[in-house]
Amino acid sequence: MAKNEKSTIVITGASSGIGRALAMELARRGHSLGLTARRLALLEKLRDELHAAYGAGLRVELAALDVCQVPSVGPALQDLFNRLGGVDSIVVNAGANDVTRVGGADLDKELNLIQTNLAGAIATINAAAAHFLSRGKGHIVGISSLAALQPISGQAAYCASKAGFAMYLDSTRVELRRKGIAVTNILPGYITTEIVKGVDISKLPFAVSSEQAAREMARLIEKRVRSGVVPAFPWKLLRPFFGHLPERFARH
């Protein structure tokens, strides 16, 4: 994407957290938006805030979408793409996290994480890729996690889902690179959202606000980088060590 070029971007999981902050930041930069989430009322509230902040002329289309309902993902996104008149980029952001314990009573929670973060993400990427292939160009952005690189106690299913997602993104890049489709893998560190109930992320090391994270992510998206960590400092420096840290440093 050329500097200052305006485009049409779809964000999944846009009703809260990173997705919401990213919608605000991309709108500030002048991009047209397609926003999806399970809770349509929150999307409608966000659309009103976007119009109040950046003008009623800002293009914002909404779609209720639960990525866990995999068969509905493709049709819902295709309808949204059509209403937008074509899409340049999609940010595959919808996801979930939870503290889970292996061998306890958390299997259902673990499988839900896999369904949301991996199966739902794969369905989203497939729908977007089909659209981009028909246009001969496009950009797939995945919001993965540094947890894709480092095993963490109490996060086995989450780490597995994000590692699988990251590998799917990288493989998609290899497969579609000659089709005019770029793929970006963004790996956030600790972002102060309410994604994990009962965990105060703001007290974790190097945590940043969702607004700061969104600003950094927007720059990575506009540059169409292959991969990036957010916040860049200090995780860019520490990234080579992930996956090699002593296990005692990965307890939750």
N, C-alpha and C positions, 0 to 999 in steps of 0.2 A: 504494500500500500504506500503510495507516494505521500510525502509529508503534506499535511493539511488536507488530504483527500478525504471527502466525506463518503461514507458507505452505509450499507444496510446490514445490521448485525442482530442476530437472534441470540438471546441469553436464556438458558433453561435454569430453573430454580431461582427466578428473579425476585421473588416476593420478600426475601429477607437476606440478611448476612452479606456475604461477598457478592452474590448476584444483584442484590438491590443497590449496593454501593457502586458496583460496576455500571449498572444502568444509569445511575446519576452522573457518573464521570464521563461515560461515552456520550450521553446526551449533552453534557457541557461542552464536549468537543465537537458537537454538531452532527453526530451520526444518527440516522434513522434506526428505530428499534422494533424488534419483535420480542415480546416478553412472555415466558411461560412459567407456570407454577401450579401446584395443586389448588391453591387458595385464590380463586379469581377475585374475591373482594379485596384482597391485599394488593393484587395487581392493579385493580381499578384505582385504588387509593394512590399507588405509586404513579400511575399515569397522570392523575390530577396534579400531583406534586411536580412532576416533570413539566407539565404544561404551564403551571404557575411560575416555575423557575425560568423556563427557557422559551416560553411562548406557545400559543395554541397551534402554531404552524409546524411544530416538531412532530414528525411522523412516529406514532407509537401504536402498534397492533398487539393485541393480547390473545392468549390461548390458555385455557385450563388444560393442564397436562400432568398426569402422575406417571413418571417414567417407570414405576414398578409394574404398571399395566402395559407390558411390553407390546402386545398386539395393537394397542391404540397409539403408540408413539409415532409410527410412520404416517398414518392418515392425518393425525392432528398437526404434525409439523408440515406436511405437504399443503394442507389448507392454509396454514399461516404463511408459508412461502408464497403461495399464490396471491394471498391478500396483499402482501408486501410488494408484489410485482417482481419477485426475485430477490435473492439474498446473497450478499458477498461473503459473510463470515457467520459462523455459529460458535458460541461459547458453551461448551458442554460442562455446565456447572452444577446441575442438580445432584445433590448427594446427601449423605447422612453419616453420622458418627455416633458411637455409643461405646461405653466401657463394657467389655464382655470378658468372661472367664471361661477358659477351655476346661471341659469336664464338669462344668456346673450345669445350671439350668438355662443357659443363654443361647442354646442352639438356634431357636427361632429368631432371636435378635441378630445372631451372626449371619444367618441366611438372608435376613432382610437387608443387611448391609451389602451382601454380595449382589442381591437382586437390584438394589438401588444404584450402587456405585459402579457396578460392572455390567450387569445385564442391561439395565436402563441406559447406561452410557453407550454401550455397543449399539443398541437399537437407535439411539439418537444419532450416532456417527453414521450408521448405515443410511438413515433417511437423508441426512445432510449430504453424504457422498453421492447418493443417487441424484439429488438436485444439482450438485456442482458438476457432476459428470455430464448432465444434460446441457449445462451452460458452458462447459469447457474451462471452468475456472472456479475458484472458491478457496476458503480458508477455514480449517477446522481447528478450534482451540479447546484443549482439554484442561480443566482445573484439577490437577492430580494432587499430590501432597509429597512433602519430604518423607512422610511415613511410607511411601512406596520404596524407599531406599534403605530403611532401617527398621529391623524388628523391634516392637515395643510390647512390653508386658501389658495385658489388659486390652490390647488393641489388635489381636491376631487377625480377626476377620477384616477390620478396617485396613490394616496394612496389606493384607492379601488382595483386597478389592482394589486398592489404589495401585499396587504393583502390577496387577493384571491390566488395569486401565492404562497405566503408563506404557506397558509393553504393547497393548493394542494400538495406542496412538503412534508409537514408533514404527510398528509394522505397517500401519495405514500410510504413514509418510513414505516408506519404501515402496509400497505397492502403487501409490497414486502420484508419485512425484513427477512422472512424465505425462500426467493428465492435466496439468495446470492447477493442481490442488496442493496448497501448502498446509502443513500441520504443525501446530505449536503446542508444546507440553509445558504448562506452568505448574510449578511445585511450590505451593505456599508453605511457610512455616507456621508459627502461631499467630492467628488472626483473631482479634477480640470479637467473636460472634458467639451466639448462644447455641452452637451446633451440638455441644455435648452437655446434657443436663447435669447440673451439680458440679461442674468443673469451671472454676474461674480462670479462664484462659489468660486474662490480663496479668495474672501473677506468674505466668510461665515465662521462661527466658526469651528476651528479644521479641516479645509480643508487640504487634502494631495494630492500629485501628483498621477497621474495614475500609475507611476512606483513604488512608495512606496506601493500603494494599491495592485498592482499585486504581489509584493513580499510577502505581508502578505496573500493574497488569495492563492498563490501557496502553502504556508506552510499548510494552512487549507485543501486544496485539497489533498495534499500528505498524510496528517494525517487522512483523511476521517472522520473529525469531524461531529457531527450531525448539529451543528450550530455555527456561529461565526460572530463577528462584525468587520468591517474594517473602519478606523484604530482601533486597539484594545484599544488604549488610546485616548480619555477618554471614548469612547462609551461603553466599557465593564462595566465600573463603573456606567454609567448613564442608561444603558439599563433597569434595573428594574423600572425606573421611567417613561419610555415611555408609553403613554396611560393614564397616570395619571397627566400629567402636566396641569396647568391652561390653559384654551383656549387662554388667551391673549399672551401666549408665542408661539403660533402656527399660527401666522398671517404672511402672505407673502406679 
